Amino acid sequence: MIGLSCPVTYNPADFIIEVTAGEYGPDHLDQMVNAVENGKVTRWCP
């Protein structure tokens, strides 16, 4: 996977939205974009 860790008490969907909104910095967003472009991510599972 791409190395994102969703906190246990978080809703995974909210976590992905926050990551894509840039709340965790641009590095995570770049990792997600690169993984999708390379076909490495077939489903989102933080």
Steps between C-alpha positions, in 0.01 A plus 500: 500500500604862513585535868207697638387414852141578585453551876288227659235746616468666157251433226718378207296701248552820700871423527538464121309825448730680745809357331379606155416846637864537601448503876789256545736678263569465129719188533208265567303642211796455266535137615132435427521657154815307411350171619183549295695602190719190532200270546620389844175585678202285410298601806535764770590352834690740731 
